[in-house]
Amino acid sequence: MMESILTAAATDGSPDNQIYEHLRREFMLNDELKDLLPAFVRTHRNLQSFRSWTQKQSNHWQPRRNIIAAGFTPLIDYLEGKGRAPSDSAVSDTLETFDADGVHAVWTKALTRRSSDPEGAITVARTLLETVCKRILDDLGTAYTDKEDLPKLYAMAAQALNLAPSQHSQEPIKAILGGAMNLVNGIGTLRNRLSDSHGRGGKPVRPSARHASLAVNTAGAVATFLVETHLEKKVP
């Protein structure tokens, strides 16, 4: 409906400004969806402002229609489930049960940026793990400071949950737990490494959507593993 209203406004005009403002307000209040809104929706609060903007983009109607359709593609793809991983729902359920306002909110932000903002998604994936580790350490009464980076926070949480490789003697278990620690270390450095310039005269290497998916999906899996272990240990 919003896309149709904007298309009408950009071409022969639309009388639905009140409906547009209502829809825009609902999307802007939705933490899961607002980052996927087209930039022109976030910028223009009413149809008059939007129509003036489209007139500057092109004197013809079809290019305006194309701009609007392209702007809504990320949001519609997300709502239709494109680009979602099979584990997204399971991770969401676990993290929402654990901490809806904190941990789950960060996870939702990572999901919404996974395709549209790879660099931002990787940063939020790192934030997700940091938030989970701190939340668990808080529950366990384990002190930490603002100086610990992600690998250190994870090591502290893993030690507190008996998930450190050194706490186990069976090689398969040690290998799995060591692999989880390596994944966390990788997420902690992934964004910086991909954004650095490699060699003089070289262009910065920017992460793509597949890099973001790897980081977000891995962070979600590790976060779920930590949370489920923590919750299981809390059960008397």
Buried (B, 14 or more C-beta within 10 A) or exposed (E): EBBEBBBBBBBEEBEBBEBBEEBBEEBBEBEBBBBBBBEBBEEBBEBEEBBEBBEEBBEEEEEBBEBBBEBBBBBEBBEEEEBBBEEBEEBBEBBBEBBEEBBBBBBBBBBBBBBBBBBBBBBBBBBBBBBBBBBBBEBBEBEBEEEBEBBBBBBBBBEBBEBBBEEBEEEEEBEBBBEBBEBBBBBBEBBEEBEEEEEEEEEEEEBEBEBBBBBBBBBBBBBBBBBEBBBEEEEE
